Amino acid sequence: MKSTKYVESLRGKSAAELNEELVAAKKELFNLRFQNATNQLDNTSRIKEVRKNIARIQTVMAGKASGKEA
């Protein structure tokens, strides 16, 4: 499955790399929301996908912070 491969790739990254990935995803979400508000966004399902990716990144970061490697 696509999401499990994405999570596995996240688990292999360091905390700094995860933070960079999180910042990039949040910027992308902002841009998607802006495009949606101005009726320039064709694929609105991308917003949902990016939100879920942000949650995945934060979950992996929380697991690394607690030492569980979740």
Biopython code that builds the backbone (N, CA, C, O; Angstrom):
import numpy as np
from Bio.PDB.StructureBuilder import StructureBuilder

atoms = [
    (1, "MET", "N", (0.830, -1.184, 0.000)),
    (1, "MET", "CA", (0.000, 0.000, 0.000)),
    (1, "MET", "C", (0.877, 1.250, 0.000)),
    (1, "MET", "O", (1.981, 1.241, 0.543)),
    (2, "LYS", "N", (0.391, 2.301, -0.598)),
    (2, "LYS", "CA", (1.184, 3.509, -0.767)),
    (2, "LYS", "C", (1.501, 4.179, 0.570)),
    (2, "LYS", "O", (2.628, 4.623, 0.788)),
    (3, "SER", "N", (0.522, 4.254, 1.458)),
    (3, "SER", "CA", (0.731, 4.965, 2.717)),
    (3, "SER", "C", (1.711, 4.229, 3.630)),
    (3, "SER", "O", (2.474, 4.868, 4.355)),
    (4, "THR", "N", (1.701, 2.891, 3.604)),
    (4, "THR", "CA", (2.628, 2.153, 4.467)),
    (4, "THR", "C", (4.063, 2.355, 4.010)),
    (4, "THR", "O", (4.969, 2.448, 4.839)),
    (5, "LYS", "N", (4.282, 2.422, 2.705)),
    (5, "LYS", "CA", (5.623, 2.689, 2.193)),
    (5, "LYS", "C", (6.077, 4.094, 2.590)),
    (5, "LYS", "O", (7.246, 4.313, 2.909)),
    (6, "TYR", "N", (5.140, 5.041, 2.566)),
    (6, "TYR", "CA", (5.454, 6.417, 2.942)),
    (6, "TYR", "C", (5.846, 6.489, 4.413)),
    (6, "TYR", "O", (6.804, 7.177, 4.767)),
    (7, "VAL", "N", (5.111, 5.782, 5.272)),
    (7, "VAL", "CA", (5.406, 5.781, 6.700)),
    (7, "VAL", "C", (6.752, 5.116, 6.959)),
    (7, "VAL", "O", (7.523, 5.586, 7.795)),
    (8, "GLU", "N", (7.039, 4.031, 6.250)),
    (8, "GLU", "CA", (8.331, 3.366, 6.412)),
    (8, "GLU", "C", (9.474, 4.287, 6.010)),
    (8, "GLU", "O", (10.527, 4.289, 6.648)),
    (9, "SER", "N", (9.272, 5.071, 4.954)),
    (9, "SER", "CA", (10.318, 6.014, 4.545)),
    (9, "SER", "C", (10.484, 7.115, 5.583)),
    (9, "SER", "O", (11.591, 7.610, 5.797)),
    (10, "LEU", "N", (9.382, 7.500, 6.230)),
    (10, "LEU", "CA", (9.462, 8.524, 7.280)),
    (10, "LEU", "C", (10.229, 7.999, 8.484)),
    (10, "LEU", "O", (11.012, 8.731, 9.089)),
    (11, "ARG", "N", (10.012, 6.746, 8.835)),
    (11, "ARG", "CA", (10.676, 6.172, 9.999)),
    (11, "ARG", "C", (12.187, 6.102, 9.828)),
    (11, "ARG", "O", (12.925, 6.089, 10.813)),
    (12, "GLY", "N", (12.648, 6.058, 8.589)),
    (12, "GLY", "CA", (14.075, 6.010, 8.326)),
    (12, "GLY", "C", (14.759, 7.366, 8.359)),
    (12, "GLY", "O", (15.981, 7.444, 8.237)),
    (13, "LYS", "N", (14.003, 8.416, 8.519)),
    (13, "LYS", "CA", (14.567, 9.767, 8.508)),
    (13, "LYS", "C", (14.873, 10.247, 9.921)),
    (13, "LYS", "O", (14.310, 9.765, 10.904)),
    (14, "SER", "N", (15.773, 11.204, 9.986)),
    (14, "SER", "CA", (16.125, 11.793, 11.283)),
    (14, "SER", "C", (15.081, 12.832, 11.678)),
    (14, "SER", "O", (14.206, 13.184, 10.887)),
    (15, "ALA", "N", (15.188, 13.317, 12.914)),
    (15, "ALA", "CA", (14.234, 14.310, 13.417)),
    (15, "ALA", "C", (14.298, 15.602, 12.597)),
    (15, "ALA", "O", (13.267, 16.221, 12.334)),
    (16, "ALA", "N", (15.493, 16.004, 12.199)),
    (16, "ALA", "CA", (15.635, 17.231, 11.408)),
    (16, "ALA", "C", (14.998, 17.065, 10.030)),
    (16, "ALA", "O", (14.351, 17.983, 9.526)),
    (17, "GLU", "N", (15.180, 15.902, 9.427)),
    (17, "GLU", "CA", (14.584, 15.638, 8.116)),
    (17, "GLU", "C", (13.054, 15.592, 8.219)),
    (17, "GLU", "O", (12.350, 16.069, 7.330)),
    (18, "LEU", "N", (12.553, 15.013, 9.313)),
    (18, "LEU", "CA", (11.106, 14.971, 9.520)),
    (18, "LEU", "C", (10.542, 16.373, 9.692)),
    (18, "LEU", "O", (9.461, 16.687, 9.193)),
    (19, "ASN", "N", (11.288, 17.213, 10.406)),
    (19, "ASN", "CA", (10.840, 18.586, 10.604)),
    (19, "ASN", "C", (10.790, 19.344, 9.275)),
    (19, "ASN", "O", (9.855, 20.104, 9.025)),
    (20, "GLU", "N", (11.795, 19.133, 8.430)),
    (20, "GLU", "CA", (11.803, 19.771, 7.109)),
    (20, "GLU", "C", (10.628, 19.282, 6.273)),
    (20, "GLU", "O", (9.981, 20.062, 5.574)),
    (21, "GLU", "N", (10.359, 17.976, 6.354)),
    (21, "GLU", "CA", (9.245, 17.394, 5.606)),
    (21, "GLU", "C", (7.912, 17.978, 6.098)),
    (21, "GLU", "O", (7.012, 18.239, 5.300)),
    (22, "LEU", "N", (7.797, 18.175, 7.396)),
    (22, "LEU", "CA", (6.580, 18.739, 7.975)),
    (22, "LEU", "C", (6.372, 20.179, 7.516)),
    (22, "LEU", "O", (5.259, 20.563, 7.156)),
    (23, "VAL", "N", (7.424, 20.966, 7.528)),
    (23, "VAL", "CA", (7.326, 22.363, 7.085)),
    (23, "VAL", "C", (6.917, 22.420, 5.614)),
    (23, "VAL", "O", (6.080, 23.236, 5.231)),
    (24, "ALA", "N", (7.507, 21.557, 4.796)),
    (24, "ALA", "CA", (7.176, 21.541, 3.373)),
    (24, "ALA", "C", (5.721, 21.141, 3.154)),
    (24, "ALA", "O", (5.041, 21.707, 2.299)),
    (25, "ALA", "N", (5.244, 20.169, 3.923)),
    (25, "ALA", "CA", (3.855, 19.718, 3.777)),
    (25, "ALA", "C", (2.887, 20.810, 4.208)),
    (25, "ALA", "O", (1.841, 20.994, 3.586)),
    (26, "LYS", "N", (3.227, 21.535, 5.266)),
    (26, "LYS", "CA", (2.354, 22.619, 5.725)),
    (26, "LYS", "C", (2.315, 23.750, 4.713)),
    (26, "LYS", "O", (1.264, 24.359, 4.514)),
    (27, "LYS", "N", (3.450, 24.047, 4.062)),
    (27, "LYS", "CA", (3.469, 25.068, 3.020)),
    (27, "LYS", "C", (2.616, 24.633, 1.831)),
    (27, "LYS", "O", (1.887, 25.435, 1.246)),
    (28, "GLU", "N", (2.720, 23.346, 1.483)),
    (28, "GLU", "CA", (1.926, 22.834, 0.375)),
    (28, "GLU", "C", (0.438, 22.927, 0.701)),
    (28, "GLU", "O", (-0.367, 23.294, -0.155)),
    (29, "LEU", "N", (0.075, 22.594, 1.939)),
    (29, "LEU", "CA", (-1.323, 22.680, 2.345)),
    (29, "LEU", "C", (-1.826, 24.120, 2.265)),
    (29, "LEU", "O", (-2.943, 24.364, 1.809)),
    (30, "PHE", "N", (-1.015, 25.060, 2.703)),
    (30, "PHE", "CA", (-1.395, 26.476, 2.616)),
    (30, "PHE", "C", (-1.649, 26.870, 1.168)),
    (30, "PHE", "O", (-2.647, 27.520, 0.857)),
    (31, "ASN", "N", (-0.729, 26.469, 0.279)),
    (31, "ASN", "CA", (-0.877, 26.819, -1.130)),
    (31, "ASN", "C", (-2.116, 26.171, -1.737)),
    (31, "ASN", "O", (-2.817, 26.792, -2.537)),
    (32, "LEU", "N", (-2.387, 24.921, -1.357)),
    (32, "LEU", "CA", (-3.573, 24.241, -1.876)),
    (32, "LEU", "C", (-4.848, 24.932, -1.399)),
    (32, "LEU", "O", (-5.794, 25.100, -2.168)),
    (33, "ARG", "N", (-4.868, 25.329, -0.135)),
    (33, "ARG", "CA", (-6.043, 26.025, 0.389)),
    (33, "ARG", "C", (-6.238, 27.363, -0.309)),
    (33, "ARG", "O", (-7.366, 27.768, -0.591)),
    (34, "PHE", "N", (-5.137, 28.041, -0.584)),
    (34, "PHE", "CA", (-5.211, 29.331, -1.277)),
    (34, "PHE", "C", (-5.745, 29.133, -2.691)),
    (34, "PHE", "O", (-6.595, 29.899, -3.146)),
    (35, "GLN", "N", (-5.248, 28.105, -3.391)),
    (35, "GLN", "CA", (-5.729, 27.823, -4.741)),
    (35, "GLN", "C", (-7.209, 27.446, -4.726)),
    (35, "GLN", "O", (-7.960, 27.819, -5.626)),
    (36, "ASN", "N", (-7.623, 26.702, -3.691)),
    (36, "ASN", "CA", (-9.022, 26.300, -3.593)),
    (36, "ASN", "C", (-9.924, 27.521, -3.373)),
    (36, "ASN", "O", (-11.021, 27.595, -3.926)),
    (37, "ALA", "N", (-9.462, 28.457, -2.576)),
    (37, "ALA", "CA", (-10.249, 29.648, -2.290)),
    (37, "ALA", "C", (-10.400, 30.534, -3.523)),
    (37, "ALA", "O", (-11.402, 31.234, -3.669)),
    (38, "THR", "N", (-9.413, 30.504, -4.403)),
    (38, "THR", "CA", (-9.469, 31.330, -5.605)),
    (38, "THR", "C", (-9.954, 30.535, -6.825)),
    (38, "THR", "O", (-9.837, 30.994, -7.962)),
    (39, "ASN", "N", (-10.495, 29.351, -6.576)),
    (39, "ASN", "CA", (-11.039, 28.479, -7.630)),
    (39, "ASN", "C", (-10.024, 28.115, -8.700)),
    (39, "ASN", "O", (-10.370, 28.012, -9.876)),
    (40, "GLN", "N", (-8.780, 27.921, -8.303)),
    (40, "GLN", "CA", (-7.746, 27.508, -9.245)),
    (40, "GLN", "C", (-7.340, 26.049, -9.057)),
    (40, "GLN", "O", (-6.546, 25.521, -9.835)),
    (41, "LEU", "N", (-7.877, 25.398, -8.030)),
    (41, "LEU", "CA", (-7.488, 24.030, -7.708)),
    (41, "LEU", "C", (-8.378, 23.043, -8.447)),
    (41, "LEU", "O", (-9.603, 23.087, -8.333)),
    (42, "ASP", "N", (-7.740, 22.138, -9.218)),
    (42, "ASP", "CA", (-8.496, 21.140, -9.967)),
    (42, "ASP", "C", (-8.733, 19.885, -9.130)),
    (42, "ASP", "O", (-9.840, 19.348, -9.109)),
    (43, "ASN", "N", (-7.695, 19.420, -8.445)),
    (43, "ASN", "CA", (-7.775, 18.177, -7.682)),
    (43, "ASN", "C", (-7.934, 18.498, -6.197)),
    (43, "ASN", "O", (-6.942, 18.631, -5.480)),
    (44, "THR", "N", (-9.179, 18.624, -5.736)),
    (44, "THR", "CA", (-9.418, 19.005, -4.344)),
    (44, "THR", "C", (-9.102, 17.879, -3.372)),
    (44, "THR", "O", (-8.944, 18.136, -2.179)),
    (45, "SER", "N", (-9.005, 16.653, -3.839)),
    (45, "SER", "CA", (-8.678, 15.539, -2.946)),
    (45, "SER", "C", (-7.232, 15.613, -2.471)),
    (45, "SER", "O", (-6.861, 14.947, -1.505)),
    (46, "ARG", "N", (-6.427, 16.407, -3.135)),
    (46, "ARG", "CA", (-5.025, 16.573, -2.731)),
    (46, "ARG", "C", (-4.933, 17.222, -1.350)),
    (46, "ARG", "O", (-3.998, 16.941, -0.600)),
    (47, "ILE", "N", (-5.887, 18.081, -1.006)),
    (47, "ILE", "CA", (-5.899, 18.724, 0.314)),
    (47, "ILE", "C", (-5.998, 17.654, 1.403)),
    (47, "ILE", "O", (-5.248, 17.683, 2.379)),
    (48, "LYS", "N", (-6.919, 16.721, 1.230)),
    (48, "LYS", "CA", (-7.107, 15.644, 2.201)),
    (48, "LYS", "C", (-5.855, 14.777, 2.310)),
    (48, "LYS", "O", (-5.464, 14.378, 3.407)),
    (49, "GLU", "N", (-5.241, 14.494, 1.189)),
    (49, "GLU", "CA", (-4.032, 13.664, 1.167)),
    (49, "GLU", "C", (-2.888, 14.341, 1.922)),
    (49, "GLU", "O", (-2.179, 13.690, 2.690)),
    (50, "VAL", "N", (-2.710, 15.640, 1.708)),
    (50, "VAL", "CA", (-1.627, 16.371, 2.375)),
    (50, "VAL", "C", (-1.894, 16.458, 3.874)),
    (50, "VAL", "O", (-0.966, 16.345, 4.676)),
    (51, "ARG", "N", (-3.160, 16.660, 4.261)),
    (51, "ARG", "CA", (-3.499, 16.697, 5.692)),
    (51, "ARG", "C", (-3.157, 15.369, 6.363)),
    (51, "ARG", "O", (-2.638, 15.347, 7.479)),
    (52, "LYS", "N", (-3.448, 14.278, 5.689)),
    (52, "LYS", "CA", (-3.137, 12.962, 6.259)),
    (52, "LYS", "C", (-1.631, 12.741, 6.329)),
    (52, "LYS", "O", (-1.137, 12.131, 7.278)),
    (53, "ASN", "N", (-0.898, 13.233, 5.336)),
    (53, "ASN", "CA", (0.557, 13.114, 5.366)),
    (53, "ASN", "C", (1.144, 13.909, 6.530)),
    (53, "ASN", "O", (2.095, 13.460, 7.169)),
    (54, "ILE", "N", (0.586, 15.081, 6.807)),
    (54, "ILE", "CA", (1.039, 15.881, 7.950)),
    (54, "ILE", "C", (0.816, 15.103, 9.237)),
    (54, "ILE", "O", (1.683, 15.077, 10.110)),
    (55, "ALA", "N", (-0.337, 14.474, 9.354)),
    (55, "ALA", "CA", (-0.634, 13.679, 10.546)),
    (55, "ALA", "C", (0.325, 12.500, 10.666)),
    (55, "ALA", "O", (0.763, 12.169, 11.768)),
    (56, "ARG", "N", (0.655, 11.867, 9.548)),
    (56, "ARG", "CA", (1.603, 10.748, 9.574)),
    (56, "ARG", "C", (2.977, 11.208, 10.044)),
    (56, "ARG", "O", (3.623, 10.540, 10.852)),
    (57, "ILE", "N", (3.416, 12.353, 9.532)),
    (57, "ILE", "CA", (4.723, 12.886, 9.923)),
    (57, "ILE", "C", (4.739, 13.190, 11.415)),
    (57, "ILE", "O", (5.695, 12.852, 12.112)),
    (58, "GLN", "N", (3.681, 13.828, 11.903)),
    (58, "GLN", "CA", (3.617, 14.168, 13.320)),
    (58, "GLN", "C", (3.566, 12.920, 14.194)),
    (58, "GLN", "O", (4.129, 12.915, 15.289)),
    (59, "THR", "N", (2.906, 11.868, 13.733)),
    (59, "THR", "CA", (2.839, 10.619, 14.491)),
    (59, "THR", "C", (4.217, 9.977, 14.603)),
    (59, "THR", "O", (4.604, 9.503, 15.671)),
    (60, "VAL", "N", (4.947, 9.965, 13.506)),
    (60, "VAL", "CA", (6.292, 9.383, 13.533)),
    (60, "VAL", "C", (7.207, 10.225, 14.412)),
    (60, "VAL", "O", (8.036, 9.683, 15.142)),
    (61, "MET", "N", (7.064, 11.548, 14.347)),
    (61, "MET", "CA", (7.885, 12.429, 15.182)),
    (61, "MET", "C", (7.595, 12.185, 16.661)),
    (61, "MET", "O", (8.513, 12.157, 17.480)),
    (62, "ALA", "N", (6.322, 12.010, 17.000)),
    (62, "ALA", "CA", (5.945, 11.777, 18.393)),
    (62, "ALA", "C", (6.491, 10.428, 18.863)),
    (62, "ALA", "O", (6.934, 10.306, 20.005)),
    (63, "GLY", "N", (6.464, 9.433, 18.006)),
    (63, "GLY", "CA", (7.007, 8.132, 18.352)),
    (63, "GLY", "C", (8.496, 8.174, 18.592)),
    (63, "GLY", "O", (9.004, 7.534, 19.513)),
    (64, "LYS", "N", (9.203, 8.932, 17.759)),
    (64, "LYS", "CA", (10.654, 9.064, 17.944)),
    (64, "LYS", "C", (10.969, 9.835, 19.211)),
    (64, "LYS", "O", (11.948, 9.539, 19.895)),
    (65, "ALA", "N", (10.139, 10.832, 19.529)),
    (65, "ALA", "CA", (10.375, 11.636, 20.726)),
    (65, "ALA", "C", (10.167, 10.819, 22.000)),
    (65, "ALA", "O", (10.861, 11.024, 22.995)),
    (66, "SER", "N", (9.211, 9.896, 21.963)),
    (66, "SER", "CA", (8.953, 9.081, 23.135)),
    (66, "SER", "C", (9.883, 7.885, 23.211)),
    (66, "SER", "O", (9.926, 7.191, 24.226)),
    (67, "GLY", "N", (10.630, 7.642, 22.138)),
    (67, "GLY", "CA", (11.592, 6.553, 22.131)),
    (67, "GLY", "C", (11.013, 5.218, 21.711)),
    (67, "GLY", "O", (11.674, 4.188, 21.835)),
    (68, "LYS", "N", (9.791, 5.225, 21.219)),
    (68, "LYS", "CA", (9.142, 3.974, 20.850)),
    (68, "LYS", "C", (9.377, 3.602, 19.390)),
    (68, "LYS", "O", (9.185, 2.445, 19.013)),
    (69, "GLU", "N", (9.785, 4.552, 18.571)),
    (69, "GLU", "CA", (9.952, 4.328, 17.128)),
    (69, "GLU", "C", (8.654, 3.823, 16.530)),
    (69, "GLU", "O", (8.643, 2.820, 15.817)),
    (70, "ALA", "N", (7.568, 4.510, 16.815)),
    (70, "ALA", "CA", (6.243, 4.061, 16.371)),
    (70, "ALA", "C", (6.069, 4.131, 14.884)),
    (70, "ALA", "O", (5.006, 3.785, 14.370)),
]
sb = StructureBuilder()
sb.init_structure("model")
sb.init_model(0)
sb.init_chain("A")
sb.init_seg("    ")
for serial, (resi, resn, name, xyz) in enumerate(atoms, 1):
    if name == "N":
        sb.init_residue(resn, " ", resi, " ")
    sb.init_atom(name, np.array(xyz, "f"), 0.0, 1.0, " ", f" {name:<3s}", serial, name[0])
structure = sb.get_structure()
